[in-house]
Amino acid sequence: MGVRSFSMVMDGLLNLHEQIAPFLPMVGGVIGGALILYLATTCLTACSIPGVLIPMSLTGGILLGPWLAILTVAMGALTGSMLLFALTRRLGGERLRDRFGAKLAPLEARLTAYGPYAVVALRVAGAPGPLITAGAALTSMHWMPFAIATLLGLLPSVVLAAAGSSALFG
């Protein structure tokens, strides 16, 4: 990213803060804003929208401060991932295997072999969250190790984005 692009992103974030911050009292202050951020993160994650964590963490860090943003976005992403995991396992496993069987086979084999360690590593590496969640749902991985691995894999990017944006604009 060039200096000009970075400057444009920073100006956009500052502009976002100036436009959204006055509305916080209308939604119940910081707690209302946190609830809206949690619900939005949960819905976008559960609907398989990739790339949700960084924008939500940046926005949360600017509006809510780092600690509340980290808690809100991490819990929203975890809740959305767990919903997607349960829905994929319950309703979509056979359909996914039929449609993408050969393409999912390597991911499914790695997730089966390495279990939660693979989930953490793939999330930290930046692999698409919906792919990791759906792949894990196709294996015999239990929901609790998946949830813990998901949270551990999400936290580094959420913490960096929320704390960084809060430090720059908070």
C-alpha positions in Angstrom: 0.0 0.0 0.0 1.4 3.3 -1.0 1.6 6.4 1.2 -1.3 8.0 -0.7 -3.5 4.9 -0.3 -2.7 4.8 3.4 -3.6 8.4 3.8 -6.9 7.9 2.0 -7.7 5.0 4.4 -6.9 7.0 7.4 -9.0 10.0 6.2 -11.9 7.6 5.5 -11.6 6.2 9.1 -11.5 9.6 10.6 -14.5 10.7 8.5 -16.4 7.6 9.6 -15.8 8.4 13.3 -17.0 12.0 12.8 -20.1 10.8 11.0 -21.1 7.9 13.3 -20.0 9.1 16.8 -22.9 11.7 17.1 -25.4 8.8 16.7 -24.2 6.8 19.7 -26.4 8.6 22.2 -29.4 7.7 20.1 -28.8 4.0 20.3 -28.1 3.9 24.0 -24.6 5.2 24.1 -21.6 2.9 24.1 -23.5 -0.1 25.2 -26.1 0.3 22.4 -23.3 0.8 19.9 -21.6 -2.4 21.2 -24.8 -4.3 20.8 -25.3 -3.1 17.3 -21.7 -4.0 16.4 -22.1 -7.4 18.0 -25.3 -8.2 16.1 -23.8 -6.9 12.8 -20.6 -9.0 13.2 -22.7 -12.0 14.1 -25.0 -11.7 11.1 -22.2 -11.0 8.6 -20.1 -13.9 9.9 -23.0 -16.3 9.9 -24.0 -15.3 6.4 -20.5 -16.2 5.2 -19.4 -12.7 4.3 -15.5 -12.9 4.3 -13.4 -10.1 5.5 -15.7 -8.9 8.2 -13.3 -8.8 11.2 -10.9 -6.0 10.2 -13.6 -3.4 9.3 -15.7 -4.2 12.3 -12.7 -4.1 14.6 -11.5 -0.8 13.1 -14.9 0.7 13.5 -15.4 -0.7 17.0 -12.0 0.6 18.1 -12.8 4.1 16.9 -16.2 4.2 18.4 -16.1 2.1 21.5 -12.5 2.0 22.6 -10.2 -1.0 22.3 -11.3 -3.3 25.1 -15.0 -3.1 24.4 -14.4 -3.4 20.6 -12.2 -6.5 21.1 -14.8 -8.2 23.3 -17.7 -7.2 21.0 -16.2 -8.2 17.7 -14.6 -11.4 19.0 -17.8 -12.6 20.5 -19.8 -11.6 17.5 -17.5 -13.4 15.1 -17.5 -16.4 17.4 -21.3 -16.5 17.6 -21.6 -16.1 13.8 -19.0 -18.9 13.2 -20.8 -21.2 15.6 -24.1 -20.6 13.9 -22.5 -21.3 10.5 -20.8 -24.4 11.9 -24.1 -25.7 13.3 -26.1 -24.9 10.1 -23.5 -26.4 7.8 -23.3 -29.6 9.9 -27.0 -29.9 10.3 -28.3 -28.8 6.8 -25.5 -28.4 4.3 -22.9 -31.1 4.8 -24.1 -33.4 2.1 -24.9 -30.6 -0.3 -21.3 -29.2 0.1 -19.7 -32.6 -0.4 -21.8 -33.1 -3.5 -21.0 -29.7 -5.0 -17.4 -29.2 -4.0 -16.3 -32.7 -3.0 -13.0 -32.8 -4.8 -12.1 -29.2 -3.9 -13.0 -29.6 -0.3 -11.2 -32.9 0.1 -7.7 -31.5 0.9 -9.1 -29.0 3.4 -11.3 -31.6 5.1 -8.3 -34.0 5.3 -6.1 -31.4 7.0 -8.8 -30.3 9.4 -9.4 -34.0 10.3 -5.7 -34.7 10.7 -4.8 -31.6 12.7 -8.1 -30.7 14.2 -8.3 -27.4 16.2 -4.6 -26.6 15.5 -5.5 -26.3 11.8 -8.4 -24.0 12.6 -6.1 -21.7 14.6 -3.4 -21.7 12.0 -5.7 -21.1 9.1 -7.5 -18.2 10.9 -4.2 -16.6 11.9 -2.9 -17.0 8.4 -6.0 -15.2 7.0 -7.8 -18.0 5.2 -11.4 -17.2 4.5 -13.5 -17.8 7.6 -16.5 -19.3 5.9 -14.3 -21.9 4.2 -12.6 -22.8 7.5 -16.0 -23.0 9.3 -17.6 -25.1 6.6 -14.6 -27.4 6.3 -14.5 -28.0 10.1 -18.2 -28.7 10.1 -17.7 -31.5 7.6 -15.3 -33.3 9.9 -16.0 -35.0 13.2 -14.6 -32.1 15.2 -16.7 -31.3 18.2 -18.1 -27.8 18.6 -16.2 -26.9 21.8 -12.6 -27.4 20.4 -13.8 -25.6 17.2 -15.1 -22.7 19.3 -11.9 -22.4 21.3 -9.7 -22.7 18.2 -11.8 -20.1 16.4 -11.5 -17.6 19.2 -7.8 -18.1 19.5 -7.4 -17.7 15.7 -9.5 -14.5 15.5 -8.0 -12.7 18.4 -4.7 -11.5 16.9 -6.3 -9.6 14.0 -9.2 -8.3 16.1 -6.8 -7.0 18.9 -4.4 -5.4 16.4 -7.2 -3.6 14.4 -9.2 -2.5 17.4 -6.3 -1.3 19.4 -4.6 0.3 16.5 -7.6 2.3 15.3 -8.4 3.3 18.9 -4.9 4.5 19.4 -5.0 6.5 16.2 -8.5 8.0 16.4 -9.9 7.3 19.9 
